[in-house]
Amino acid sequence: MSRIKHPVHENMIAVLTGTFIVAQGIFFLQQSHLLTGGTTGLALLLTHFVDISFGKLYFLMNCPFYLMAWFRMGKSFAISSVLSGALVSIMVDNLHHVLTISWLNPIYCAVIGGLLMGLGMLILFRHHTSLGGFNVLVLFLQDKFGISAGKIQMSIDICILVASFFFVTPTTLLLSILGAITLNIVLAMNYKPGRYNPVAPDVN
C-alpha cells in the first residue's frame, strides 16, 4: 500500500474518481455480456441467473471481505472500501439513465472495460482503499509478503474465469479473459511494493 499520506480532500476526490472509472469499465463489459475476475465477475455471472441487479449482488458478495478488511487492514481502510464498493454498485445500476449504447464491438468492450477497471482500481489502491472483494486479500498479501498485487489478482481472476467455462460460450470466455488480462497488466505494471515511498530530493 502506498505509504504517502494524502490529505482528506484528496482521498475523497480519489474515491469518487476511481469508483466512477471502475463503474464505466463494468458498464462496457455488461454491454457485451462479458465477465471478469473477482467478485465483479461472479456478480456479472449471477445476473444471468437471478433477478437481482448487479449492484446489489456485488455489494452483498463483498460484505465478508469488508469484515476482513476491518480486522486485517484497519478501520479507516475498511470504511473507505465499503464506501467505494457502495459507490460502484450505485453507479453501475444507474448508468443506463445517462448512457445508452446501441452497439459496440465485443473486443473493444473487453479491452476498454479492463483498462478502465484497472485504472480506477489503481487510483483507489494509491489512496489506501479498495473495492472490497479479493482486492482486500490481494493488498493484504502484498503488504505482508511483498508479492505483486497485479500477479495475485490475475491468478485469482483466471481461476474464476476458467470456472465460468460451463456457463458461457467459448467466445465470451476468451473475450472475458482478454479483459481480465488487460486489467491486471495495468495493476502489475503500475502498482508495485515500495514504488511510491517518498524519496528525498537530490540537493546536489
Residue pairs with C-beta under 8 A, 6 or more apart in sequence:
1 125
1 128
1 139
1 142
1 143
2 125
2 126
2 127
2 128
2 196
3 196
3 197
3 198
4 196
4 197
4 198
6 14
6 127
6 128
10 127
11 80
11 127
11 128
11 129
14 123
14 124
14 126
14 127
14 129
15 80
15 83
15 84
15 87
15 124
15 127
15 129
16 87
17 120
17 123
18 84
18 120
18 121
18 122
18 123
18 124
18 127
18 129
19 84
19 87
19 88
19 91
19 120
19 124
19 131
20 87
20 91
20 120
21 116
21 117
21 119
21 120
21 123
22 88
22 116
22 117
22 120
22 121
22 124
22 131
23 87
23 88
23 91
23 92
23 95
23 120
24 95
24 116
24 120
25 112
25 113
25 114
25 115
25 116
25 117
25 118
25 119
25 120
25 183
26 36
26 40
26 44
26 54
26 88
26 92
26 113
26 117
27 92
27 95
27 99
27 113
28 104
28 109
28 112
28 113
28 116
29 35
29 36
29 44
29 109
29 110
29 113
29 176
29 179
30 44
30 54
30 92
31 101
31 104
31 109
32 104
32 106
32 109
32 110
32 175
33 48
33 172
34 44
34 106
34 109
34 110
34 113
34 172
34 175
34 176
34 179
35 41
35 44
35 45
35 161
35 164
35 168
35 172
35 173
35 176
36 44
36 113
36 114
36 117
36 157
36 161
36 176
36 179
36 180
36 183
37 134
37 153
37 154
37 156
37 157
37 158
37 159
37 160
37 161
37 180
37 183
37 184
38 133
38 134
38 135
38 153
38 156
38 157
38 160
39 58
39 61
39 62
39 65
39 132
39 133
39 134
40 58
40 117
40 131
40 133
41 157
41 160
41 161
41 164
41 176
41 180
42 61
42 160
43 54
43 57
43 58
43 61
44 54
45 164
45 167
45 168
46 52
46 57
47 53
47 54
47 57
48 167
50 57
53 93
54 89
54 92
54 93
55 88
55 89
55 90
55 92
55 93
56 89
56 93
58 85
58 88
58 89
58 92
59 85
59 86
59 89
61 133
62 85
62 131
62 132
62 133
63 132
65 81
65 132
65 133
65 134
65 135
65 136
65 137
66 78
66 81
66 82
66 85
66 132
66 136
67 78
68 136
68 137
68 140
69 77
69 78
69 81
69 130
69 132
69 136
70 78
72 136
72 140
73 136
73 139
73 140
76 128
77 128
77 129
77 130
80 127
80 128
80 129
81 129
81 130
81 131
81 132
81 135
81 136
82 132
83 129
84 124
84 129
84 130
84 131
84 132
85 131
85 132
85 133
88 131
106 171
106 175
107 175
107 178
109 175
109 179
110 175
110 176
110 178
110 179
110 182
111 178
111 179
111 182
113 179
113 182
113 183
114 178
114 179
114 180
114 181
114 182
114 183
114 186
115 182
115 183
115 186
117 183
118 182
118 183
118 184
118 185
118 186
118 187
119 186
121 130
121 131
121 135
121 183
121 187
122 186
122 187
122 190
122 191
124 130
124 131
125 135
125 139
125 149
125 187
125 191
126 191
126 196
130 136
130 139
134 153
134 156
135 153
137 152
138 149
138 152
138 153
138 156
139 149
141 147
141 152
142 148
142 149
142 152
142 193
143 193
146 193
148 188
148 191
148 192
148 193
149 187
149 188
149 191
150 184
150 185
150 186
150 187
150 188
150 189
150 191
151 184
151 188
153 183
153 184
153 187
154 180
154 181
154 184
154 188
157 180
157 183
157 184
158 177
158 180
161 173
161 176
161 177
161 180
164 173
164 176
165 173
168 176
